[in-house]
Amino acid sequence: MNQLQTKIFYSHEELTHTEIEEWQILNQTNTNFKVFDEPDVVMKFFSLNEKNIFPLIIFMYEDNELICVAPLYLKDQNYPLMLGIFKLFNFKLRVMRLLSNNLLIKYSKNEINVYEHLFRDLQLLSNKFDLFIIDNVNSHNEEANPVSYRNKISKKYFNVATINAQKDIIRLIDFPETLEEYLASISYKSRTNYRKAFEKFEKQTNNSFQFNSYSKPGEVNAFFDLLNEVYAKTWQAQVKGKKQRNLYHDIELHKKIAEKNMLLGYILFKDQVPIAFILGYVSNKIFLHYEIGFDKQLRKLQPGKVLEWLLIHDLYQHHDIKTVDYDSGENDYKKILGNRHYFCDHLLISKKYSTGSFVIMLQTSLRKLYLFGKSILIKLQIDQKIRSLIKHRK
């Protein structure tokens, strides 16, 4: 069996033109979604955040050919203990994350061993982090799933936990050839509900609404100013706390993403006032439906349904999109509109007998408690009422 060799770079500035070129070639051969695997985007992220994060980029080679890149970063941050969507309190940890959800891996005879090799590298780096988080790992992909290797990881160094007692679901829409085919594929009741919500919105706004898309570098400032205005009025801001969504770092990073033709955002206007947004990314004919939000005071207009109806029509009419990736989360619209799904894990890797391990033990216990409570609410058929109260409270 061929051996894998590793190079570890402790700053993005250590990378030479040769390594960046190898990375670009590897990125072009990978068919998975890859906005945050794109070298220029990653380098921009690191340069914009060099004062508060610590880059750690791992290259793996097989027979002198690059087969894997892991763009990682470390950040000292407050790690929140969550009970559902509610934050209880914080622990100060040095957290390491992948910039994208998964490793950028080229097919190789050693693909199964890439994660094992990564964890061996982590043993050498174990003094640099308290917690390593890998999000949205496809739990059905046995050849590239670190959960499969938890018994092979040195128990002397790490605990490996999945944050969810139950696996999360990633829902997608695989578009057929025409819009008519897609609409016919969802239930009559569902497509009627969405169409009627849109028609009602048209009538109540006297057909004066606007649904604008933003994808060019010169449009980023305007898009994020509008997104920020809407976000302050969303239920998410109420629950998670208001925050600025148009800061310099976000705008400059998204200008770079737009330069790569990977940004696609939308704003819905009523009477020339922004009331809803979708933040999305495009790569390999996949639209990553990253975030949605709307003014909670206008919920009777059903802006969520209107947004999805308009989005799907726009993707068919103006963009060469084959798949919509709704990411994780079990929102009703994802269940109704999606026609494919897979299960995923969220991995939490920590040093044994460390603060990180203690925090994760607490978090997994809280997650189990939350899921138990949620199951009781579902049995009593009051879960939707509770969710509605949280979203709609003033």
Secondary structure, DSSP 8 states (H G I E B T S, - for coil): ---EEEEEESSGGG--HHHHHHHHHHHHH--S--GGG-HHHHHHHHHHTTTT-EEEEEEEEETTEEEEEEEEEEEEEEEEEEETTEEEEEEEEEEEEESSSS-EE---TTHHHHHHHHHHHHHHTGGG-SEEEEEEEETT-GGG-GGGGTTTS-TTTEEEEES-SS-EEEEEEE--SSHHHHHHHS-HHHHHHHHHHHHHHHHHTTT--EEEEE-SGGGHHHHHHHHHHHHTTSHHHHHH----S--HHHHHHHHHHHHTT-EEEEEEEETTEEEEEEEEEEETTEEEEEEEEE-GGGGGG-HHHHHHHHHHHHHHHHS--SEEEEEE---HHHHHH--EEEEEEEEEEEETTSHHHHHHHHHHHHHHHHHHHHHHHHHTT-HHHHHHHHHH--
